[in-house]
Amino acid sequence: MKRDRGTTVSLYLPRSAAQQRADVLMPASGIVPMGAGEHIVAAEDDPALRHHVKRLVESLGYRVTMAADGSEALAAIRAAGDVTLLFTDVVMPGELPGRLLAEKACAEYPSLRVLFTSGYTENSIVHHGRLDHGVQLLSKPYRRDELARKLRAVLDAPLPTLTGGPVPD
């Protein structure tokens, strides 16, 4: 061996005889639904995840205001006046965990839509393996396309209440 000389390594791998599967390469529909500038307040107590959620939601065409806890999220909803959807972690520190935050916010803003997220099954919204009526949940971890589809589905669905069926016209 000579000092100060590079080394070249070549790997020769056999070609695969199997066909590539399109469903592995692309999301199910291939199209990620985008927002139209709707205003979302997202409540997440983990600082790193909060930054990631902000980038994801903005990249999908929504305006987003981030909050570190339920009290901050409720204050942001009140201050903005044009919030379309609350995207909240179920478990958060402080006096307003996700479920209570959603109930208070919806009591003040009946047309507000809510999407919960959680890294584990949470008894405050899941009972005997079923979500409470009117509750939408996106389990962590989630991909960008999953978030996009769930946000759009919640925004486009008839408006439910957290305690009953759809709000009458």
C-alpha positions as a Markdown table, in Angstrom:
| # | Residue | x | y | z |
|---|---|---|---|---|
| 1 | Met | 0.0 | 0.0 | 0.0 |
| 2 | Lys | 1.1 | 3.5 | -0.7 |
| 3 | Arg | 0.4 | 6.4 | 1.6 |
| 4 | Asp | -1.8 | 9.3 | 0.6 |
| 5 | Arg | -3.4 | 7.3 | -2.2 |
| 6 | Gly | -7.1 | 6.7 | -2.6 |
| 7 | Thr | -8.8 | 3.4 | -2.8 |
| 8 | Thr | -11.5 | 2.4 | -5.3 |
| 9 | Val | -14.2 | -0.1 | -4.3 |
| 10 | Ser | -16.6 | -1.4 | -6.9 |
| 11 | Leu | -19.8 | -3.3 | -6.0 |
| 12 | Tyr | -21.6 | -5.3 | -8.7 |
| 13 | Leu | -25.1 | -6.3 | -7.7 |
| 14 | Pro | -27.3 | -8.5 | -9.8 |
| 15 | Arg | -30.4 | -6.9 | -11.3 |
| 16 | Ser | -33.7 | -7.9 | -9.8 |
| 17 | Ala | -36.0 | -10.0 | -11.9 |
| 18 | Ala | -39.0 | -8.7 | -9.9 |
| 19 | Gln | -41.1 | -5.9 | -11.2 |
| 20 | Gln | -41.2 | -2.7 | -9.2 |
| 21 | Arg | -44.5 | -2.1 | -7.5 |
| 22 | Ala | -46.0 | 1.3 | -8.2 |
| 23 | Asp | -47.9 | 1.3 | -4.8 |
| 24 | Val | -44.5 | 1.2 | -3.0 |
| 25 | Leu | -43.1 | 4.1 | -5.0 |
| 26 | Met | -46.1 | 6.5 | -4.7 |
| 27 | Pro | -48.9 | 7.3 | -2.2 |
| 28 | Ala | -52.1 | 5.4 | -2.8 |
| 29 | Ser | -53.7 | 8.0 | -5.1 |
| 30 | Gly | -50.5 | 9.7 | -6.2 |
| 31 | Ile | -51.9 | 13.1 | -5.5 |
| 32 | Val | -51.5 | 14.9 | -2.2 |
| 33 | Pro | -54.5 | 17.1 | -1.4 |
| 34 | Met | -53.5 | 20.7 | -0.7 |
| 35 | Gly | -55.0 | 23.4 | 1.4 |
| 36 | Ala | -56.4 | 26.7 | 0.1 |
| 37 | Gly | -54.9 | 29.0 | 2.7 |
| 38 | Glu | -57.2 | 27.8 | 5.5 |
| 39 | His | -56.0 | 28.9 | 9.0 |
| 40 | Ile | -55.0 | 26.0 | 11.3 |
| 41 | Val | -53.9 | 26.3 | 15.0 |
| 42 | Ala | -51.7 | 23.4 | 15.9 |
| 43 | Ala | -51.0 | 22.5 | 19.5 |
| 44 | Glu | -48.0 | 20.4 | 20.2 |
| 45 | Asp | -45.9 | 20.5 | 23.4 |
| 46 | Asp | -42.7 | 18.9 | 21.9 |
| 47 | Pro | -40.6 | 21.8 | 20.5 |
| 48 | Ala | -38.9 | 19.7 | 17.8 |
| 49 | Leu | -42.2 | 18.2 | 16.7 |
| 50 | Arg | -43.9 | 21.6 | 16.8 |
| 51 | His | -41.3 | 22.9 | 14.3 |
| 52 | His | -41.8 | 19.9 | 12.1 |
| 53 | Val | -45.6 | 20.2 | 12.2 |
| 54 | Lys | -45.4 | 23.9 | 11.2 |
| 55 | Arg | -43.2 | 23.1 | 8.2 |
| 56 | Leu | -45.5 | 20.2 | 7.1 |
| 57 | Val | -48.7 | 22.1 | 7.4 |
| 58 | Glu | -47.4 | 25.2 | 5.7 |
| 59 | Ser | -46.0 | 23.0 | 2.9 |
| 60 | Leu | -49.5 | 21.7 | 2.3 |
| 61 | Gly | -50.9 | 25.2 | 1.6 |
| 62 | Tyr | -52.3 | 26.1 | 4.9 |
| 63 | Arg | -51.6 | 29.1 | 7.2 |
| 64 | Val | -50.6 | 27.8 | 10.6 |
| 65 | Thr | -50.3 | 29.2 | 14.1 |
| 66 | Met | -48.3 | 27.0 | 16.5 |
| 67 | Ala | -49.1 | 26.6 | 20.2 |
| 68 | Ala | -47.0 | 24.9 | 22.9 |
| 69 | Asp | -50.1 | 24.0 | 25.1 |
| 70 | Gly | -53.8 | 24.1 | 25.3 |
| 71 | Ser | -54.0 | 27.6 | 26.9 |
| 72 | Glu | -51.8 | 29.1 | 24.2 |
| 73 | Ala | -53.8 | 27.4 | 21.5 |
| 74 | Leu | -57.1 | 28.7 | 22.8 |
| 75 | Ala | -55.6 | 32.2 | 23.1 |
| 76 | Ala | -54.4 | 31.9 | 19.4 |
| 77 | Ile | -57.9 | 30.8 | 18.2 |
| 78 | Arg | -59.5 | 33.8 | 20.1 |
| 79 | Ala | -56.9 | 36.3 | 18.8 |
| 80 | Ala | -57.1 | 35.2 | 15.1 |
| 81 | Gly | -60.8 | 34.9 | 14.7 |
| 82 | Asp | -60.5 | 33.1 | 11.4 |
| 83 | Val | -59.3 | 29.6 | 12.5 |
| 84 | Thr | -60.8 | 26.8 | 10.5 |
| 85 | Leu | -59.3 | 23.8 | 12.2 |
| 86 | Leu | -57.6 | 22.9 | 15.5 |
| 87 | Phe | -54.9 | 20.2 | 15.1 |
| 88 | Thr | -54.0 | 19.1 | 18.7 |
| 89 | Asp | -52.1 | 16.5 | 20.4 |
| 90 | Val | -54.3 | 14.6 | 22.8 |
| 91 | Val | -51.9 | 14.6 | 25.7 |
| 92 | Met | -50.4 | 17.9 | 26.6 |
| 93 | Pro | -49.2 | 19.4 | 29.9 |
| 94 | Gly | -51.1 | 22.2 | 31.6 |
| 95 | Glu | -54.7 | 22.8 | 32.5 |
| 96 | Leu | -56.1 | 22.2 | 28.9 |
| 97 | Pro | -55.1 | 18.8 | 27.5 |
| 98 | Gly | -56.2 | 18.2 | 23.9 |
| 99 | Arg | -59.8 | 16.9 | 24.5 |
| 100 | Leu | -60.7 | 19.8 | 27.0 |
| 101 | Leu | -59.1 | 22.3 | 24.6 |
| 102 | Ala | -61.2 | 21.1 | 21.8 |
| 103 | Glu | -64.4 | 21.2 | 23.8 |
| 104 | Lys | -63.8 | 24.7 | 25.0 |
| 105 | Ala | -62.8 | 26.0 | 21.5 |
| 106 | Cys | -65.8 | 24.3 | 19.9 |
| 107 | Ala | -68.1 | 25.8 | 22.5 |
| 108 | Glu | -66.9 | 29.3 | 21.6 |
| 109 | Tyr | -66.5 | 28.6 | 17.8 |
| 110 | Pro | -69.1 | 26.0 | 16.7 |
| 111 | Ser | -67.8 | 25.9 | 13.1 |
| 112 | Leu | -64.3 | 25.0 | 14.3 |
| 113 | Arg | -63.1 | 21.6 | 13.1 |
| 114 | Val | -60.8 | 19.4 | 15.2 |
| 115 | Leu | -58.2 | 16.8 | 14.3 |
| 116 | Phe | -56.5 | 15.0 | 17.2 |
| 117 | Thr | -53.1 | 13.4 | 17.0 |
| 118 | Ser | -51.5 | 11.0 | 19.4 |
| 119 | Gly | -48.6 | 8.6 | 19.7 |
| 120 | Tyr | -50.6 | 6.1 | 21.6 |
| 121 | Thr | -54.1 | 5.1 | 22.3 |
| 122 | Glu | -55.6 | 7.6 | 24.7 |
| 123 | Asn | -58.7 | 6.8 | 26.8 |
| 124 | Ser | -60.0 | 10.4 | 26.6 |
| 125 | Ile | -61.0 | 9.9 | 23.0 |
| 126 | Val | -60.7 | 6.1 | 22.4 |
| 127 | His | -63.0 | 3.7 | 24.4 |
| 128 | His | -63.0 | 0.0 | 23.9 |
| 129 | Gly | -61.0 | 0.4 | 20.7 |
| 130 | Arg | -63.4 | 2.9 | 19.2 |
| 131 | Leu | -63.2 | 6.7 | 18.8 |
| 132 | Asp | -65.8 | 8.8 | 20.5 |
| 133 | His | -68.5 | 10.1 | 18.1 |
| 134 | Gly | -67.4 | 13.0 | 16.0 |
| 135 | Val | -63.7 | 12.6 | 16.9 |
| 136 | Gln | -61.0 | 12.5 | 14.1 |
| 137 | Leu | -57.6 | 11.1 | 15.1 |
| 138 | Leu | -54.3 | 10.9 | 13.2 |
| 139 | Ser | -51.9 | 8.5 | 14.9 |
| 140 | Lys | -48.3 | 9.4 | 15.3 |
| 141 | Pro | -46.0 | 8.9 | 13.5 |
| 142 | Tyr | -47.7 | 10.0 | 10.3 |
| 143 | Arg | -46.4 | 10.9 | 6.8 |
| 144 | Arg | -47.0 | 14.1 | 5.0 |
| 145 | Asp | -49.5 | 12.5 | 2.6 |
| 146 | Glu | -51.4 | 11.0 | 5.5 |
| 147 | Leu | -51.6 | 14.4 | 7.2 |
| 148 | Ala | -52.7 | 16.0 | 3.9 |
| 149 | Arg | -55.5 | 13.5 | 3.4 |
| 150 | Lys | -56.7 | 13.7 | 6.9 |
| 151 | Leu | -56.7 | 17.5 | 7.1 |
| 152 | Arg | -58.6 | 17.7 | 3.8 |
| 153 | Ala | -61.1 | 15.0 | 4.9 |
| 154 | Val | -61.8 | 16.8 | 8.2 |
| 155 | Leu | -62.2 | 20.2 | 6.5 |
| 156 | Asp | -64.4 | 18.8 | 3.7 |
| 157 | Ala | -66.7 | 16.7 | 5.9 |
| 158 | Pro | -70.1 | 17.8 | 7.3 |
| 159 | Leu | -69.5 | 19.6 | 10.6 |
| 160 | Pro | -69.8 | 17.2 | 13.5 |
| 161 | Thr | -70.0 | 18.1 | 17.2 |
| 162 | Leu | -67.9 | 16.5 | 19.9 |
| 163 | Thr | -71.0 | 15.3 | 21.7 |
| 164 | Gly | -73.4 | 14.4 | 19.0 |
| 165 | Gly | -74.1 | 14.1 | 15.3 |
| 166 | Pro | -73.8 | 16.7 | 12.5 |
| 167 | Val | -74.9 | 20.2 | 13.3 |
| 168 | Pro | -78.3 | 20.9 | 11.9 |
| 169 | Asp | -78.6 | 23.4 | 9.1 |
